[in-house]
Amino acid sequence: MAKLGFNASANRIQQALALSEFPREVLDLFKGVGMVNRTARELIRMRNEQGMEQIVARAIEIDPAGKSRSQILALICGIENGRHFRTYQRETPLSLNQRYRDGIESGLWSTMRQAGKMMEVSPSRLAEASAIAALPQEVLDLFVVDALTFTMGRSLRNIIQLRGIETIKKRAIAARYLNPRPTRQDLLDRLVGIDSPSLHAKVKRRRAKGGEPGGLFVELHLDAADLDSESHLDMILLLMNFKLANGITSRKKT
């Protein structure tokens, strides 16, 4: 695919295939307004939750004339007047952000505070979902949309702050072509810069104090079952101590 210049991610291909299974009664509603990637994701999610028969039954009753994409989607999903959004306890940040954006587009609300009251979600969670949705597309393409949780999103944001956005973009592009496909933790390790099955990293943020954001710190996790884990740890500590000692020495000489 790469040789032919085809740059679609595996997630996008799966999404297109799933969308192609929808009957014309549903797809034709979007002829005038078009269908964006996020609209397709929401349709697929609602089909999985409610079933195709219910989606089609609603679609048959909808007149798309004069309606926006968000209004059509809301009617298909059974959201009366767009004002009875269901609260999804395990809703992913990308899905939550899309519901918020749809409400902005259709004029249901104009601020996160207003949206939070109607969606029964705190404005801070909406803000976090928006920040995660704003991650570089190169990074988002590495993860299945429905599997990108808030915890994973926080980790990705921390890694970008630690390593720099351009470095992370390059590593994300390189990781896209790995075979077999790495696990989520392996992908995080790759973005940090670790390429070892026995060593994993977690980039975390300390709790904020005095209104200031907490600093970042990195946890390194060694596989206890690996016979070489002790020697790996010794090597890491040796390199770190050497680096710190040289830094202190150089400052003393100046």
C-alpha positions as CSV (number, residue, x, y, z in Angstrom):
1,M,0.0,0.0,0.0
2,A,2.8,2.4,0.9
3,K,4.4,1.9,-2.6
4,L,1.1,2.9,-4.2
5,G,0.9,6.1,-2.1
6,F,-2.0,4.7,-0.1
7,N,-1.7,6.3,3.3
8,A,-4.8,5.2,5.2
9,S,-4.4,3.7,8.6
10,A,-5.7,0.2,9.4
11,N,-8.3,1.9,11.7
12,R,-9.6,4.0,8.8
13,I,-9.8,1.0,6.5
14,Q,-11.8,-1.0,9.1
15,Q,-14.1,2.0,9.6
16,A,-14.7,2.3,5.9
17,L,-15.5,-1.4,5.6
18,A,-17.9,-1.2,8.5
19,L,-19.6,1.8,7.1
20,S,-20.1,0.1,3.7
21,E,-22.4,-2.4,5.4
22,F,-24.9,0.3,6.3
23,P,-28.0,0.3,4.0
24,R,-28.8,3.2,1.7
25,E,-31.7,4.4,3.9
26,V,-29.0,5.6,6.4
27,L,-26.2,6.6,4.1
28,D,-28.4,8.6,1.7
29,L,-29.4,11.0,4.6
30,F,-25.9,12.4,4.4
31,K,-25.7,13.0,0.7
32,G,-26.4,16.8,1.1
33,V,-24.3,17.4,4.2
34,G,-21.5,14.9,3.7
35,M,-20.1,12.5,6.3
36,V,-16.8,13.1,8.2
37,N,-14.7,10.6,9.9
38,R,-16.2,11.3,13.3
39,T,-19.8,11.0,12.1
40,A,-18.9,7.5,10.7
41,R,-17.4,6.5,14.1
42,E,-20.6,7.5,15.9
43,L,-22.8,5.6,13.5
44,I,-20.8,2.5,14.0
45,R,-20.8,2.8,17.7
46,M,-24.6,3.3,17.8
47,R,-25.1,0.3,15.5
48,N,-23.1,-1.8,17.9
49,E,-25.1,-0.6,20.9
50,Q,-28.6,-0.4,19.4
51,G,-28.5,-2.8,16.4
52,M,-28.9,-2.0,12.7
53,E,-32.7,-2.6,12.7
54,Q,-33.3,0.2,15.1
55,I,-31.0,2.6,13.3
56,V,-32.7,1.9,9.9
57,A,-36.2,2.3,11.5
58,R,-35.3,5.8,12.6
59,A,-33.6,6.7,9.3
60,I,-36.7,5.9,7.3
61,E,-38.7,8.5,9.2
62,I,-36.1,11.3,8.8
63,D,-36.5,14.1,6.3
64,P,-32.9,15.4,5.8
65,A,-34.0,18.7,4.1
66,G,-32.7,21.7,6.0
67,K,-30.9,19.7,8.7
68,S,-27.2,19.8,9.6
69,R,-25.0,16.7,9.7
70,S,-25.2,16.8,13.6
71,Q,-29.0,17.0,13.6
72,I,-29.4,14.1,11.2
73,L,-27.0,12.0,13.3
74,A,-28.8,12.9,16.5
75,L,-32.1,11.8,15.0
76,I,-30.7,8.5,13.8
77,C,-29.2,7.9,17.2
78,G,-32.6,8.6,18.9
79,I,-31.6,11.9,20.6
80,E,-34.8,13.9,20.6
81,N,-34.2,17.5,19.8
82,G,-30.5,16.9,20.6
83,R,-31.2,17.5,24.3
84,H,-31.2,14.1,25.8
85,F,-27.7,12.9,25.4
86,R,-27.0,9.7,27.1
87,T,-24.2,9.6,29.6
88,Y,-21.7,6.9,28.8
89,Q,-19.7,6.0,31.9
90,R,-16.9,4.5,29.8
91,E,-17.1,6.9,26.9
92,T,-13.7,7.4,25.3
93,P,-12.2,10.9,25.1
94,L,-12.6,11.0,21.3
95,S,-16.2,10.1,21.4
96,L,-16.9,12.5,24.2
97,N,-15.2,15.3,22.4
98,Q,-17.1,14.6,19.2
99,R,-20.4,14.8,21.1
100,Y,-19.3,18.2,22.5
101,R,-18.3,19.4,19.0
102,D,-21.5,18.2,17.5
103,G,-23.4,20.3,20.1
104,I,-21.3,23.4,19.3
105,E,-22.0,22.9,15.6
106,S,-25.7,22.5,16.0
107,G,-26.0,25.4,18.5
108,L,-27.0,23.4,21.5
109,W,-24.4,25.1,23.6
110,S,-21.6,27.6,23.2
111,T,-19.3,26.9,26.2
112,M,-17.9,23.8,28.0
113,R,-19.8,24.8,31.1
114,Q,-23.1,24.8,29.2
115,A,-22.3,21.5,27.5
116,G,-21.2,19.9,30.8
117,K,-24.6,20.6,32.4
118,M,-26.5,19.2,29.5
119,M,-24.2,16.2,28.9
120,E,-23.8,15.5,32.7
121,V,-20.1,15.7,32.3
122,S,-17.7,18.0,34.2
123,P,-16.2,20.8,32.1
124,S,-12.7,19.7,33.2
125,R,-13.3,16.2,31.7
126,L,-14.6,17.8,28.5
127,A,-11.4,20.0,28.4
128,E,-9.3,16.9,28.8
129,A,-11.1,15.0,26.1
130,S,-10.6,18.0,23.8
131,A,-6.8,18.0,24.6
132,I,-6.5,14.3,23.8
133,A,-8.5,14.7,20.6
134,A,-6.0,17.4,19.6
135,L,-3.0,15.0,19.7
136,P,-1.1,14.7,16.5
137,Q,-2.9,12.5,13.9
138,E,0.3,10.5,13.5
139,V,-0.1,9.4,17.1
140,L,-3.9,8.9,17.1
141,D,-3.6,6.6,14.1
142,L,-1.5,4.2,16.2
143,F,-4.4,3.3,18.4
144,V,-7.9,1.9,17.9
145,V,-10.3,4.7,18.4
146,D,-12.4,2.9,21.0
147,A,-9.4,1.7,22.9
148,L,-7.8,5.2,23.4
149,T,-8.8,5.8,27.0
150,F,-8.3,8.9,29.2
151,T,-5.4,7.2,31.0
152,M,-3.7,6.4,27.6
153,G,-4.4,9.9,26.4
154,R,-2.7,11.4,29.5
155,S,0.3,9.2,29.0
156,L,0.6,10.3,25.4
157,R,0.4,14.0,26.3
158,N,3.1,13.5,28.9
159,I,5.4,11.7,26.5
160,I,5.0,14.5,24.0
161,Q,5.9,17.1,26.6
162,L,8.9,15.1,27.6
163,R,10.3,14.2,24.2
164,G,8.9,16.9,21.9
165,I,6.2,16.8,19.4
166,E,8.4,16.4,16.2
167,T,10.3,13.5,17.7
168,I,7.1,11.8,18.7
169,K,5.6,12.3,15.2
170,K,8.6,10.6,13.6
171,R,8.5,7.7,16.0
172,A,4.8,7.3,15.6
173,I,5.2,7.1,11.8
174,A,8.0,4.5,12.2
175,A,5.9,2.4,14.6
176,R,3.0,2.3,12.2
177,Y,4.7,-0.3,10.0
178,L,5.9,-2.6,12.8
179,N,4.9,-6.3,12.3
180,P,3.6,-7.9,14.3
181,R,1.6,-5.1,15.7
182,P,2.9,-3.9,19.1
183,T,0.8,-3.8,22.2
184,R,-0.4,-0.5,23.6
185,Q,2.4,-0.5,26.2
186,D,5.0,-1.4,23.5
187,L,3.8,1.5,21.5
188,L,4.2,3.9,24.4
189,D,7.7,2.5,25.0
190,R,8.6,3.1,21.3
191,L,7.4,6.7,21.6
192,V,9.5,7.2,24.7
193,G,12.5,5.7,22.9
194,I,12.7,2.2,24.4
195,D,13.0,-0.9,22.2
196,S,13.3,-3.8,24.6
197,P,10.7,-6.4,25.5
198,S,12.1,-6.5,29.1
199,L,12.0,-2.8,29.8
200,H,8.9,-0.6,29.9
201,A,8.4,3.1,30.8
202,K,5.5,5.1,32.3
203,V,5.6,8.9,32.1
204,K,3.6,10.4,34.8
205,R,2.9,13.8,36.3
206,R,3.1,14.7,39.9
207,R,0.1,16.2,41.6
208,A,-0.2,19.9,41.3
209,K,0.7,22.1,44.2
210,G,-0.2,25.7,44.8
211,G,-2.0,25.9,41.5
212,E,1.1,25.0,39.5
213,P,1.2,21.9,37.3
214,G,3.2,19.0,38.7
215,G,6.5,18.0,37.1
216,L,6.9,14.9,34.9
217,F,8.7,11.8,36.0
218,V,9.5,8.5,34.3
219,E,9.1,5.1,35.8
220,L,11.1,2.3,34.4
221,H,9.7,-1.2,34.8
222,L,12.0,-4.3,34.3
223,D,10.6,-7.7,33.7
224,A,11.4,-9.7,36.8
225,A,11.2,-13.0,34.8
226,D,14.0,-11.8,32.5
227,L,17.3,-13.4,33.8
228,D,19.2,-10.3,32.6
229,S,16.9,-7.8,34.3
230,E,19.3,-7.2,37.2
231,S,22.3,-6.5,34.8
232,H,20.0,-4.2,32.8
233,L,19.2,-2.3,35.9
234,D,22.8,-2.1,36.9
235,M,23.7,-0.7,33.5
236,I,21.0,1.9,33.7
237,L,22.1,3.1,37.1
238,L,25.8,3.1,36.0
239,L,25.0,5.3,33.0
240,M,22.9,7.6,35.1
241,N,25.4,8.0,37.9
242,F,28.2,8.6,35.4
243,K,26.2,11.2,33.6
244,L,25.3,13.0,36.9
245,A,28.8,12.8,38.2
246,N,30.2,14.3,35.0
247,G,27.6,17.1,35.2
248,I,28.6,17.9,38.7
249,T,32.3,17.8,37.9
250,S,31.9,20.1,34.9
251,R,30.0,22.7,36.9
252,K,32.7,22.7,39.6
253,K,35.4,23.5,37.0
254,T,33.5,26.5,35.6
